[in-house]
Amino acid sequence: ETGSEDIDILPSGLAFISSGLKYPGIKSLAPDKPGEIFLMDLNEDNPRAVELRISRGFDLASFNPHGISTYVD
């Protein structure tokens, strides 16, 4: 609904998607909604993005993700 800002796809086919970037001077479709991170399994027949729950204690109100990257050890 508010668009995604970035995506990072792991070799396993799992995709992490950042969404909800608010940038000065650019109209936001949901100015009061915090940013989100979604997970999509590209191995599924009909993949769909599922919102990940963010841990308690995290300042979700100010979460404004710009980009995303993963590290595989």
MMTF fields as JSON, N, C-alpha, C and O atoms, coordinates in Angstrom:
{
  "mmtfVersion": "1.0.0",
  "mmtfProducer": "UNKNOWN",
  "numBonds": 291,
  "numAtoms": 292,
  "numGroups": 73,
  "numChains": 1,
  "numModels": 1,
  "chainsPerModel": [1],
  "groupsPerChain": [73],
  "chainIdList": ["A"],
  "bondAtomList": [4, 2, 8, 6, 12, 10, 16, 14, 20, 18, 24, 22, 28, 26, 32, 30, 36, 34, 40, 38, 44, 42, 48, 46, 52, 50, 56, 54, 60, 58, 64, 62, 68, 66, 72, 70, 76, 74, 80, 78, 84, 82, 88, 86, 92, 90, 96, 94, 100, 98, 104, 102, 108, 106, 112, 110, 116, 114, 120, 118, 124, 122, 128, 126, 132, 130, 136, 134, 140, 138, 144, 142, 148, 146, 152, 150, 156, 154, 160, 158, 164, 162, 168, 166, 172, 170, 176, 174, 180, 178, 184, 182, 188, 186, 192, 190, 196, 194, 200, 198, 204, 202, 208, 206, 212, 210, 216, 214, 220, 218, 224, 222, 228, 226, 232, 230, 236, 234, 240, 238, 244, 242, 248, 246, 252, 250, 256, 254, 260, 258, 264, 262, 268, 266, 272, 270, 276, 274, 280, 278, 284, 282, 288, 286],
  "bondOrderList": [1, 1, 1, 1, 1, 1, 1, 1, 1, 1, 1, 1, 1, 1, 1, 1, 1, 1, 1, 1, 1, 1, 1, 1, 1, 1, 1, 1, 1, 1, 1, 1, 1, 1, 1, 1, 1, 1, 1, 1, 1, 1, 1, 1, 1, 1, 1, 1, 1, 1, 1, 1, 1, 1, 1, 1, 1, 1, 1, 1, 1, 1, 1, 1, 1, 1, 1, 1, 1, 1, 1, 1],
  "groupList": [{"groupName": "GLU", "atomNameList": ["N", "CA", "C", "O"], "elementList": ["N", "C", "C", "O"], "formalChargeList": [0, 0, 0, 0], "bondAtomList": [1, 0, 2, 1, 3, 2], "bondOrderList": [1, 1, 2], "singleLetterCode": "E", "chemCompType": "L-PEPTIDE LINKING"}, {"groupName": "THR", "atomNameList": ["N", "CA", "C", "O"], "elementList": ["N", "C", "C", "O"], "formalChargeList": [0, 0, 0, 0], "bondAtomList": [1, 0, 2, 1, 3, 2], "bondOrderList": [1, 1, 2], "singleLetterCode": "T", "chemCompType": "L-PEPTIDE LINKING"}, {"groupName": "GLY", "atomNameList": ["N", "CA", "C", "O"], "elementList": ["N", "C", "C", "O"], "formalChargeList": [0, 0, 0, 0], "bondAtomList": [1, 0, 2, 1, 3, 2], "bondOrderList": [1, 1, 2], "singleLetterCode": "G", "chemCompType": "PEPTIDE LINKING"}, {"groupName": "SER", "atomNameList": ["N", "CA", "C", "O"], "elementList": ["N", "C", "C", "O"], "formalChargeList": [0, 0, 0, 0], "bondAtomList": [1, 0, 2, 1, 3, 2], "bondOrderList": [1, 1, 2], "singleLetterCode": "S", "chemCompType": "L-PEPTIDE LINKING"}, {"groupName": "ASP", "atomNameList": ["N", "CA", "C", "O"], "elementList": ["N", "C", "C", "O"], "formalChargeList": [0, 0, 0, 0], "bondAtomList": [1, 0, 2, 1, 3, 2], "bondOrderList": [1, 1, 2], "singleLetterCode": "D", "chemCompType": "L-PEPTIDE LINKING"}, {"groupName": "ILE", "atomNameList": ["N", "CA", "C", "O"], "elementList": ["N", "C", "C", "O"], "formalChargeList": [0, 0, 0, 0], "bondAtomList": [1, 0, 2, 1, 3, 2], "bondOrderList": [1, 1, 2], "singleLetterCode": "I", "chemCompType": "L-PEPTIDE LINKING"}, {"groupName": "LEU", "atomNameList": ["N", "CA", "C", "O"], "elementList": ["N", "C", "C", "O"], "formalChargeList": [0, 0, 0, 0], "bondAtomList": [1, 0, 2, 1, 3, 2], "bondOrderList": [1, 1, 2], "singleLetterCode": "L", "chemCompType": "L-PEPTIDE LINKING"}, {"groupName": "PRO", "atomNameList": ["N", "CA", "C", "O"], "elementList": ["N", "C", "C", "O"], "formalChargeList": [0, 0, 0, 0], "bondAtomList": [1, 0, 2, 1, 3, 2], "bondOrderList": [1, 1, 2], "singleLetterCode": "P", "chemCompType": "L-PEPTIDE LINKING"}, {"groupName": "ALA", "atomNameList": ["N", "CA", "C", "O"], "elementList": ["N", "C", "C", "O"], "formalChargeList": [0, 0, 0, 0], "bondAtomList": [1, 0, 2, 1, 3, 2], "bondOrderList": [1, 1, 2], "singleLetterCode": "A", "chemCompType": "L-PEPTIDE LINKING"}, {"groupName": "PHE", "atomNameList": ["N", "CA", "C", "O"], "elementList": ["N", "C", "C", "O"], "formalChargeList": [0, 0, 0, 0], "bondAtomList": [1, 0, 2, 1, 3, 2], "bondOrderList": [1, 1, 2], "singleLetterCode": "F", "chemCompType": "L-PEPTIDE LINKING"}, {"groupName": "LYS", "atomNameList": ["N", "CA", "C", "O"], "elementList": ["N", "C", "C", "O"], "formalChargeList": [0, 0, 0, 0], "bondAtomList": [1, 0, 2, 1, 3, 2], "bondOrderList": [1, 1, 2], "singleLetterCode": "K", "chemCompType": "L-PEPTIDE LINKING"}, {"groupName": "TYR", "atomNameList": ["N", "CA", "C", "O"], "elementList": ["N", "C", "C", "O"], "formalChargeList": [0, 0, 0, 0], "bondAtomList": [1, 0, 2, 1, 3, 2], "bondOrderList": [1, 1, 2], "singleLetterCode": "Y", "chemCompType": "L-PEPTIDE LINKING"}, {"groupName": "MET", "atomNameList": ["N", "CA", "C", "O"], "elementList": ["N", "C", "C", "O"], "formalChargeList": [0, 0, 0, 0], "bondAtomList": [1, 0, 2, 1, 3, 2], "bondOrderList": [1, 1, 2], "singleLetterCode": "M", "chemCompType": "L-PEPTIDE LINKING"}, {"groupName": "ASN", "atomNameList": ["N", "CA", "C", "O"], "elementList": ["N", "C", "C", "O"], "formalChargeList": [0, 0, 0, 0], "bondAtomList": [1, 0, 2, 1, 3, 2], "bondOrderList": [1, 1, 2], "singleLetterCode": "N", "chemCompType": "L-PEPTIDE LINKING"}, {"groupName": "ARG", "atomNameList": ["N", "CA", "C", "O"], "elementList": ["N", "C", "C", "O"], "formalChargeList": [0, 0, 0, 0], "bondAtomList": [1, 0, 2, 1, 3, 2], "bondOrderList": [1, 1, 2], "singleLetterCode": "R", "chemCompType": "L-PEPTIDE LINKING"}, {"groupName": "VAL", "atomNameList": ["N", "CA", "C", "O"], "elementList": ["N", "C", "C", "O"], "formalChargeList": [0, 0, 0, 0], "bondAtomList": [1, 0, 2, 1, 3, 2], "bondOrderList": [1, 1, 2], "singleLetterCode": "V", "chemCompType": "L-PEPTIDE LINKING"}, {"groupName": "HIS", "atomNameList": ["N", "CA", "C", "O"], "elementList": ["N", "C", "C", "O"], "formalChargeList": [0, 0, 0, 0], "bondAtomList": [1, 0, 2, 1, 3, 2], "bondOrderList": [1, 1, 2], "singleLetterCode": "H", "chemCompType": "L-PEPTIDE LINKING"}],
  "groupTypeList": [0, 1, 2, 3, 0, 4, 5, 4, 5, 6, 7, 3, 2, 6, 8, 9, 5, 3, 3, 2, 6, 10, 11, 7, 2, 5, 10, 3, 6, 8, 7, 4, 10, 7, 2, 0, 5, 9, 6, 12, 4, 6, 13, 0, 4, 13, 7, 14, 8, 15, 0, 6, 14, 5, 3, 14, 2, 9, 4, 6, 8, 3, 9, 13, 7, 16, 2, 5, 3, 1, 11, 15, 4],
  "groupIdList": [1, 2, 3, 4, 5, 6, 7, 8, 9, 10, 11, 12, 13, 14, 15, 16, 17, 18, 19, 20, 21, 22, 23, 24, 25, 26, 27, 28, 29, 30, 31, 32, 33, 34, 35, 36, 37, 38, 39, 40, 41, 42, 43, 44, 45, 46, 47, 48, 49, 50, 51, 52, 53, 54, 55, 56, 57, 58, 59, 60, 61, 62, 63, 64, 65, 66, 67, 68, 69, 70, 71, 72, 73],
  "secStructList": [7, 7, 7, 3, 3, 3, 3, 3, 3, 7, 6, 6, 1, 3, 3, 3, 3, 3, 3, 7, 7, 7, 7, 6, 6, 1, 7, 7, 1, 1, 6, 6, 1, 7, 7, 3, 3, 3, 3, 3, 3, 6, 6, 1, 1, 1, 7, 7, 7, 3, 3, 7, 7, 7, 7, 6, 6, 1, 7, 4, 4, 4, 7, 7, 7, 7, 7, 7, 7, 7, 7, 7, 7],
  "xCoordList": [0.82, 0.0, 0.858, 0.552, 1.937, 2.799, 4.069, 4.927, 4.202, 5.369, 6.548, 6.65, 7.434, 8.637, 9.824, 9.834, 10.821, 11.985, 13.152, 13.918, 13.301, 14.442, 14.102, 13.16, 14.891, 14.706, 16.081, 16.982, 16.238, 17.465, 17.046, 16.265, 17.564, 17.177, 18.35, 19.458, 18.082, 19.094, 19.236, 18.311, 20.372, 20.544, 19.458, 19.18, 18.844, 17.796, 16.471, 15.565, 16.351, 15.099, 14.221, 13.139, 14.66, 13.905, 14.247, 15.415, 13.224, 13.41, 12.937, 11.837, 13.769, 13.42, 13.158, 13.963, 12.042, 11.6, 11.369, 10.642, 11.985, 11.727, 10.657, 10.616, 9.794, 8.668, 8.333, 8.604, 7.747, 7.251, 8.188, 8.053, 9.14, 10.062, 9.312, 8.508, 9.583, 9.033, 10.202, 11.14, 10.147, 11.252, 10.732, 9.702, 11.403, 10.928, 10.711, 11.564, 9.562, 9.253, 8.565, 8.11, 8.48, 7.791, 6.506, 6.525, 5.39, 4.093, 4.077, 4.504, 3.583, 3.433, 1.955, 1.105, 1.651, 0.268, -0.228, -1.434, 0.697, 0.334, 1.304, 2.158, 1.185, 2.167, 2.237, 3.269, 1.186, 1.174, 1.511, 1.587, 1.713, 2.004, 3.516, 4.247, 4.002, 5.448, 5.936, 5.141, 7.236, 7.823, 7.643, 7.282, 7.9, 7.699, 8.791, 9.434, 8.985, 9.84, 8.966, 8.247, 9.042, 8.264, 9.205, 10.364, 8.696, 9.424, 8.611, 7.397, 9.285, 8.614, 9.474, 10.68, 8.853, 9.555, 9.336, 8.25, 10.354, 10.236, 10.21, 10.055, 10.361, 10.267, 8.822, 8.549, 7.914, 6.504, 5.876, 6.327, 4.833, 4.13, 3.491, 3.529, 2.908, 2.285, 2.858, 2.201, 4.084, 4.696, 3.927, 3.4, 3.874, 3.232, 4.052, 4.664, 4.055, 4.811, 4.055, 2.855, 4.77, 4.206, 4.964, 6.194, 4.229, 4.858, 5.506, 4.888, 6.756, 7.448, 7.116, 7.045, 6.913, 6.685, 8.002, 9.029, 7.972, 9.166, 9.109, 8.065, 10.241, 10.328, 9.809, 9.908, 9.255, 8.84, 10.056, 11.173, 9.83, 10.918, 11.574, 12.358, 11.254, 11.789, 10.919, 9.694, 11.526, 10.773, 10.138, 10.645, 9.038, 8.363, 7.793, 7.72, 7.391, 6.789, 7.741, 7.297, 9.034, 9.999, 10.713, 11.659, 10.268, 10.908, 10.639, 9.489, 11.701, 11.612, 12.701, 13.7, 12.504, 13.592, 13.954, 13.093, 15.243, 15.762, 16.84, 17.982, 16.451, 17.362, 17.283, 16.692, 17.897, 17.983, 19.106, 19.328, 19.802, 20.819, 20.888, 20.477, 21.405, 21.527, 22.968, 23.74, 23.316, 24.637, 24.453, 23.761, 25.061, 24.977, 26.335, 27.355, 26.339, 27.589, 27.729, 28.713],
  "yCoordList": [-1.202, 0.0, 1.259, 2.214, 1.272, 2.455, 2.24, 3.122, 1.097, 0.84, 0.313, 0.517, -0.367, -0.867, -0.023, 0.557, 0.039, 0.874, 0.034, 0.483, -1.189, -2.008, -3.477, -3.807, -4.35, -5.794, -6.447, -6.017, -7.488, -8.28, -9.742, -10.193, -10.474, -11.873, -12.765, -12.621, -13.693, -14.65, -15.772, -16.007, -16.466, -17.602, -18.671, -19.42, -18.741, -19.735, -19.378, -20.209, -18.159, -17.722, -16.89, -16.465, -16.647, -15.77, -14.32, -13.965, -13.501, -12.089, -11.232, -11.43, -10.281, -9.311, -7.976, -7.522, -7.358, -6.142, -5.051, -5.257, -3.887, -2.749, -1.876, -1.714, -1.317, -0.538, 0.593, 0.515, 1.635, 2.72, 3.899, 4.683, 4.056, 5.188, 6.497, 6.674, 7.397, 8.756, 9.693, 9.713, 10.462, 11.335, 12.751, 12.951, 13.741, 15.128, 15.549, 15.331, 16.151, 16.645, 15.639, 15.994, 14.385, 13.359, 12.979, 12.672, 13.003, 12.686, 11.254, 10.323, 11.094, 9.778, 9.407, 10.209, 8.179, 7.718, 7.34, 7.272, 7.095, 6.73, 7.416, 6.751, 8.734, 9.47, 9.069, 9.28, 8.503, 8.128, 6.658, 6.213, 5.9, 4.472, 4.267, 4.81, 3.485, 3.257, 2.354, 1.702, 2.325, 1.455, -0.004, -0.347, -0.862, -2.299, -3.077, -2.571, -4.318, -5.269, -6.475, -6.997, -6.906, -8.051, -9.184, -8.95, -10.412, -11.595, -12.273, -12.43, -12.674, -13.385, -14.592, -14.459, -15.767, -16.985, -17.174, -17.57, -16.894, -16.96, -18.389, -18.603, -19.378, -20.784, -21.27, -22.328, -20.529, -20.92, -20.727, -19.893, -21.504, -21.374, -19.998, -19.412, -19.488, -18.161, -17.342, -17.163, -16.845, -16.119, -14.854, -14.157, -14.573, -13.347, -12.773, -13.509, -11.475, -10.791, -10.88, -10.61, -11.262, -11.377, -10.403, -10.425, -9.554, -8.589, -9.309, -10.167, -8.953, -9.521, -8.71, -7.482, -9.4, -8.709, -8.17, -8.845, -6.963, -6.335, -6.427, -6.194, -6.768, -7.001, -5.835, -4.673, -6.176, -5.148, -4.361, -4.877, -3.107, -2.262, -1.494, -0.575, -1.87, -1.163, 0.058, -0.031, 1.195, 2.431, 2.371, 2.96, 1.658, 1.444, 2.733, 2.884, 3.661, 4.911, 5.712, 6.432, 5.593, 6.351, 5.483, 5.94, 4.239, 3.323, 3.798, 3.852, 4.142, 4.712, 4.067, 4.71, 2.776, 2.038, 2.577, 2.818, 2.755, 3.18, 2.155, 2.231, 1.215, 0.154, -1.033, -0.963, -2.128, -3.325, -4.18, -4.219, -4.856, -5.798, -6.923, -6.76, -8.047, -9.2, -9.659, -9.387, -10.354, -10.931, -12.413, -12.786, -13.253, -14.691, -15.167, -14.948, -15.818, -16.314, -17.793, -18.411],
  "zCoordList": [0.0, 0.0, 0.0, -0.713, 0.797, 0.823, 0.019, -0.026, -0.608, -1.442, -0.649, 0.561, -1.352, -0.696, -1.122, -2.208, -0.256, -0.528, -1.021, -1.874, -0.491, -0.872, -0.637, 0.083, -1.261, -1.102, -1.102, -1.822, -0.291, -0.276, -0.312, 0.526, -1.277, -1.465, -1.075, -1.591, -0.149, 0.295, -0.731, -1.508, -0.752, -1.666, -1.502, -2.438, -0.313, -0.056, -0.723, -0.779, -1.227, -1.848, -0.927, -1.334, 0.308, 1.206, 0.871, 0.712, 0.767, 0.44, 1.607, 2.123, 2.022, 3.051, 2.363, 1.55, 2.688, 2.014, 3.045, 4.018, 2.839, 3.722, 3.083, 1.863, 3.918, 3.408, 4.365, 5.564, 3.823, 4.664, 4.791, 5.731, 3.874, 3.958, 3.815, 2.899, 4.719, 4.639, 4.434, 5.232, 3.374, 3.001, 2.851, 2.207, 3.42, 3.317, 1.867, 1.006, 1.618, 0.28, -0.62, -1.708, -0.189, -0.978, -0.252, 0.939, -0.978, -0.393, 0.135, -0.547, 1.35, 1.954, 1.946, 2.331, 1.503, 1.483, 2.871, 3.108, 3.781, 5.155, 6.117, 6.703, 6.289, 7.093, 8.561, 9.199, 9.108, 10.527, 10.753, 11.898, 9.681, 9.8, 9.871, 9.043, 10.859, 10.95, 9.822, 9.144, 9.632, 8.627, 8.982, 10.108, 8.001, 8.2, 7.475, 6.555, 7.913, 7.222, 6.883, 7.735, 5.626, 5.165, 4.775, 4.434, 4.83, 4.399, 3.305, 3.431, 2.232, 1.142, 0.776, 0.57, 0.696, 0.299, -1.197, -1.622, -1.989, -3.44, -3.963, -5.165, -3.072, -3.464, -3.514, -4.08, -2.942, -2.92, -4.3, -5.085, -4.584, -5.864, -6.024, -7.106, -4.947, -4.952, -3.8, -2.775, -3.969, -2.856, -2.495, -3.363, -1.192, -0.733, 0.41, 1.184, 0.504, 1.548, 2.869, 2.929, 3.923, 5.263, 6.162, 6.215, 6.862, 7.762, 8.939, 9.569, 9.228, 10.382, 11.628, 11.576, 12.748, 14.013, 14.521, 14.45, 15.029, 15.562, 17.086, 17.695, 17.689, 19.129, 19.958, 19.565, 21.11, 22.067, 22.503, 22.52, 22.854, 23.294, 22.154, 22.39, 20.92, 19.755, 19.497, 19.588, 19.178, 18.933, 17.539, 16.584, 17.449, 16.166, 15.591, 14.372, 16.447, 15.978, 15.093, 14.197, 15.336, 14.54, 13.504, 12.862, 13.337, 12.389, 10.968, 10.531, 10.251, 8.914, 8.047, 7.727, 7.661, 7.01, 5.632, 4.786, 5.439, 4.141, 3.754, 4.206, 2.924, 2.528, 3.469, 4.546, 3.033, 3.866, 3.297, 2.087, 4.185, 3.742, 4.765, 5.913, 4.341, 5.216, 5.238, 4.318, 6.294, 6.435, 6.716, 7.664, 5.908, 6.106, 6.597, 5.943, 7.748, 8.338, 8.051, 8.458]
}
